[in-house]
Amino acid sequence: MKPSFARRDCNYPWRQELALLFVINQAIALLLTTLGGPGSLFDNVVISNAIGVAIWALYESMAYAGVHRVLRHLLAVPLGVWGGFKLATLFGVADITPRLADPLGNWRLIASCLLLAGTATVVIVLYFRALGYRAELEAEQRRASEARQSETAAQLALLQAQIEPHFLFNTLANVRSLITQNPPLAQTMLDHLNGYLRASLGRTRRPRASLGDEMQIVEALLAIAAIRLQTRLRYRIDVPEALRDALLPPLLLQPLVENALEHGIAAAVDGGDITLSAANKDGQLTLTVTDTGLGLNPEAGCGADANGSGIGLANVRQRLASLYGDRGRLTLSPNPPRGVIATLSLPLQREPEA
């Protein structure tokens, strides 16, 4: 006696609708039998299923015909109840539709049929509508996530476009001057530049990057800077091999090294030291870039200040918040007697095993 009607606009499969229809039909048949319905348990099961299928078929037919939703609700239940009783006679159930011809004398039977069918219809409508809203919400969340990913990709491209030309021009200018003064050293710088470009290009072609991938770029970057700055730059890398397979979004570490080089070491007359280290601290991957350069300078708009307001550092902070929420942090602190300590902390994640 249960009408189940489809939510085609929510793209839910008809098999799911019929399965729910079948379950509720049996429940109504048991209820009718318990309350002393019009027939035996078999008769009530047949009648309930026949009415449910009739209402479902009528509702679907009217939906495909473009009948307005409200009109479908008003017509499907009474017509489905009548048609269901007729359909049940094909399975040996006595035809009780003649009793429905006298609405005054059999108003209780008519009212109970319409009440049960209408109530079940409302329940199914609300159920599938809730499923539809949930599906729409999930789809909207997916679209928002894809939009955020596209925005992040655009920001990465912009950041790389800001970093690469400046770095390449400086490097090529140094290579040009070294060609006549020190050809072997110029060759070494070109080799490091080739390694940097190869690693950088490989990173852009992979959907995910690791700490090892980023270290290839950073090591080449520091090697080139060491040739350019000569005795003014000394650097040390302390990254355990066990952490090199940790996942690391691209262009989080490189801006910190760039910042230490350009606004810490290169800006200092006597240069300084850069130390890059990595550690696993309670499930957090902690990357530290320490320099002994000029130190924090609140008046340097493009450099490192106490809040890390440079273009690259602001991008790092924004992406950390977007990717990890409160679990992603970038902090800058003084490195007494001189210099800056930049600490990047994010959840330690590894590529799942195949």
N, C-alpha and C positions, 0 to 999 in steps of 0.2 A: 504494500500500500504506500510505499515510499517513492516519491518522485525525486530522481536525481537529475539535475540538468547541468549541461556543460558550461564550462567557462572557456570557450574557444578564444576569447580575446586575451586570455592569459597564457595560451599555448600549453595548457595541460592536456595530456593524452586522454583519449576517450576510454582507454582501458582502465585508467585510474578512476574515472567517473563511474564506470560500470561496476568496478570492484566495490567502491564505496556504496553504490546503489544496492548491490547484492547484500552487503552486510546489514545495512539499515532495514532493508526489506524483511530479512529474517527476524530482526529484533522486533519489528512491528507485528509480524505474524505471531511471535511468541506472546507479545503483549495482548493481542486480540484474543488468543486462545485462553490466556490466563483470566481475562475479564469476561469470558463467555461470549465470544464473537459470533458471527453469523454461521460458522461451520466448524468442521473438525480442524485439527492442526494442519493436515494436508491441504484442505480447502483454503485456510487462511494464508498458508505459504504461497499457494498458487495465486490467490487474489492479490496479495501484497506485491509479489513480483510482477504480476501482469499490470497492475496500476502503476508501479514504479517505472517499468519499461515504457508504458504508454505515455506517461507524462514526459519522460526523458526524450522519447522520439518526437513528440509534438513540439517540445521546446526547441529541440535541435532543428527541426524542419522549419519552424517559424523564424529561428535565428538566421538560417541560411537564406530564407525568403526576404529578410530585411525587415521583419515586423518589429515595431518598437518594443523595447525591453519591458516596459510597464504592461503593455498589452499582452505580451507573451506570458507574463506572470498571471494575469487575470484569466487568460483562456486555457493555459496548459493544465491547470489543476482540475477544474470541473470537467473539461473534455477528457482529460486523462483518466479520471475516476470512472466516468461512463465507459470509455473505451476499454479500460482495464477489466471491468466486470464482464464485458462482452468477450474479451480475449481469454478470460479464465474459463469460459464455457467450452473452449476448444480442448481443454484438459480434463473435462468431465465434471466441472463444478457447476452447480445449478445456477441458472441465470436469474439474478435478482434485480435486473434493471427494471422489470415491470413495477417493482415496489417503489422505485425511485420516481415513477411517473406521477405518484400522488405525494407531492412534497408536504402537504399538510398532515397526512396520515403517517408519514414515515420521516418526519423532520429530524428525529433523533438519529436515525441511520444516516441520512444525508449529511447532517451536521458533523457527526463523528468522522465520516469519510473525508469530508472537506477539511476538517480540523487537523486530522492526522496527516493528510497529504500536504496541506498548506504549511504546517509546522515543519515537517521534514524538508519541504522545499526551501523554506527560509534558512534552516540549518545548513543545508548544502550550499545555498547561495553565499551565505556568510563565510563558510569554510573555504570555498574556492576563491572568494574575493580576497580573503586574508592571504591565501597562498599567492594570489596574483600580486597583491601589494608587496609581499615579501620578495617575490621575484623581481618586481620593478625596482625595489630598493637596492637589491643586490646588483642589478644591472647598472643602476646609477652610481653605486659605489665603485664598480669596476671601471665605469667611464671616468669617474673622478680620479681613480688611481692611475689610469692610463694617461690622463691629462697631466697629472703630477709627474709621471715618468717622462713624458714628452718635454715638460718644462725643465726638468732636471737635466735631460740630455741636451737641451738648448743651452742651459747655463754652463754645462761642461764644455760644450763646443765653444762658447764665448770665452770662457776662462782659458781654454787651451789656445784660442786665437790671440788672447792677450799675452800669454806666456811665450809661445813659440817664436813669433817674429823677433821680439826683443832679444831672446836668447840666441837665435840663429844669427842675427845681424852681428851681435857682439863676438860670437864664436868665429864667424867667417872673417871678420875684421882682424881678429887675432891670428888666424891662420895665414891671412895675406901678409901680415907683418913678419910672421915667423918664416915664411917661405925663403926669404932672402937672408935672414939672420941665423936661423937654425932649422934647416930643412928636416932633420930627423924628428925634432920636437913638433914641427908642423904636421908631419905624417902621423905622429902619435895622437895629436889633437883631432885630426881627421878620422882616425880609427875610433876614438871615443865618440865623436859626433855620429859616425855611422852606427855605432852600437846604440846610442841614444835614440836616433831616428828609427832604427829597426824595432827596438823595444816599444817605443811610443806608438808606432804604426800597428804592431801586434796587439797592443792593449785596446786600440779602438776597434779591432775586429773581433774581440771576444766579449761575450755578454757579461762575464764576471772576471774580476781580476783578483790576484792574490798578493800577499805581501811580497813574495818573491818577484812577481812581475814588476811591482812598483820599485823594488830595490834595484833591479837592473837599470831602470831609468835614473834613479837617484844616484847610483854609483857612477854612471857615466856622466851625469851632471856635475858631480863633485870632482871627478877626475879632470874634466874640462876646466872647471873653475880653478883647480889647483895649478894647472898649466898657465892659465891667464893671470892669476894673482901671485904665482910663484911662492916665495917664502912667506907671503902675507897670509896664506891659508894652510892650516894643518887640519886634517879631519880623521875621524876614527868611526868605524861602523861596528856596532856590537848587537847583531841580530842573530839569535839562536837559529840553527838550521831547523829545529822542530817547529818554529813558528812561521817559516817561510811559505807554508801552504795555507796559512790563515787567509780567509777572504777579506779583501780590503777594497772598498769602492775606489775607483780611479780618481786621481787629482784631489786626494785628501792629504797625502803626505808631501807631495812635491811642492805645493805652495809654502809649506812650513820651511822646507830647505831653501827654496828660492828667497823667502823672506830673510832667513838668517844670513844668506850669502850677500844679497844686495843691500840690505839695510842694517846689517850688523857688521860683517867682516869687510866687505868692499868699501864701506863708508868710513871705516877706522883707518887711521894713518898707518898704524903698525899691524893691521890685520887681527888675526885671532884664530881660535880653534872652534871646530864644529864636531860634536859627538852625536851620533844617531844610535839610539838603542831601542830595543823592544823587549817586552816582558808580558807574561800571563799573570795577572793579578786577580785572583778569585773569579775567573771566567771572563775577565775584561782584557782585551788586547790593549796594552798601553804602549804608545810610541812617543818617544821623547827626543826632541831636537834641541840640543844645548849649544849655545855659542858664547864666545867671550868677546863679542864685538862691542858696538857703541852702547847697547842696552836699550831699555824702553825710552821712547821719545814721544810724549803726547802731542808735540807740535808737528810731527811728521805725518802728513795726511796719508801717504801711501805706504808708510812703514809700519813697524810694530809699536803699538802703544799699549797701555795697561789693559785695554779692553779688546785688543786685537781688531782694530777697525779697518785694516787694509782691505783692498778689494778681494784679494785671494782669501784672506782669513775670514772675511764676512761670508764669502761663499761657502767656506768649509763649515762655519757655524750653522748656516742655514741648512745645508745638506745633512749634517749630523742630526739636527732637530727633526728634519723630515723623515730620515731613515730609521732613527733609533729613539727618538723622543728624549726622555730624561737620561737614558742610558748612554747617550753619545755626548761627549764633552770636549771642548777645547779650552785650555787654560794657558795664560801667559803669566810668567812671574819673573822677577829679577834673578840674575845669577851672580851673586856677590863674588868678587868685588865689581865685576863688570860683565854685562851680557844679558842674555834672555834664555829662559827655559820655556819651551813650547811643549805642552803635553796633550796628546790626542788619546782619548779613551773611548772605546766602543766594544760592544759584545764580541767575544771571541767565537767566530764561526768558521767551519771548514767545509770544503766541498764534499757532499755526501758520496759515499762509496757506491760504485756502479753495481 
